[in-house]
Amino acid sequence: MPTIPKTARYSLAMKIDAQFTDLIELLLRAAYSPAEQKTPLLKQASVKLDAIKFFLQVAWSIKALDNKTLASLSQPLSEVGKMIGGWLSHLTKDAPMKEAS
């Protein structure tokens, strides 16, 4: 198996870190935004979360992460995904009610 240069691992780790930071920022912005601005922010957050999962899989595939580390990160990320999905679902259920009022 070829050895992955440390620079590639470092750049991948920086990418994952930036994605995490962006995700946190989007979720905080959504939390403090008016209702009509929440949905686009949460959709962006969902895409960021998917990107994080993808880059973690890449890191695992190049052996920059071991199985235990990937597993310990995957479970909380799955929970965050469920929370974002629930929040989006709640917003879309409330939107027609508010328009009907």
N, C-alpha and C positions, 0 to 999 in steps of 0.2 A: 504494500500500500504506500502511495507517495506521501511524503511528509508535507504538511501544509505550512507555509512560511508564517512566522509569528506576525508579520505585518498584515497578512490577510485575516488572521484571527483577531488582531487588534482592531482593524477597520470594521469587522463584523460586529464585534462587541460594542464599538462606538455607535454603530447603526442601531443595534438593539436598544442601547441606552437612550438614544435620541427618540426612538419610537415610544419607549416607555414614558419619557418626559412629555412628549406630545400628547399621548393618551391621557395622562393625568391633567394636563392643561385643558384639553377638550372637555373632559368630564367636569372639571371645576367651572368652566365657562357655561356648560349646559346647566349646571346646578343653579347658577346665579342669573341665568338669562330669562327673559320673558318667555311664556309658553310657546309662542309662535316661532321663536328662534331655537328652541331645544331640539326639535327633530333633526334639522340639518347637522347640528353639532354632534348629536348622538350617532348619526349615520357615519360621520367622519371618524368618530371614536371607534365604531365597530370595524371600519376598514383598518385603522391603526392596530387594533387588537389582532386582526387577521394577519397583518404584516409582521407583528411581533411573533406570533405563532410560527409563521413561515420561516423567519430568520432564525428562530430557535431550532427548528427542524434542520435548517442548513448547518447551523453550528454543531448539532448532534451528528449529522451525516459526515462532517469533516473531522469528527472526534474532538472538537473543541469543548463539547459538553458530554458528560457521561450519562448513562441511563438514569441514574438516581437523581441527578440535577435536573434533567429534562422532566422527569416525573414530578419532582417537587415544584417545578414552575408551571407545569401544564394544568394541574388541578386548580390552583387559584385563578389562572387565566380563564379556564372554563367557567368558573363561577362568575367572574367579571362579565364574560360574554352573556351568561344567562341574565345577569342584572341589567345590562344594557338592553338586551332583547325585551325584558319585562318592562323597562322604562319606556321604550319605544312603543310597545304594545299598549301600554296605559295611555300614552299620549294620543295614539291614533283612535282609541276607543272614546276618549274624552272630546276629541276634536269635533265629531259630528254632533254630539250633545250640545256643545257650546254654540255651534252654528245654527242649530234648530231653535235655540232660545231667543 
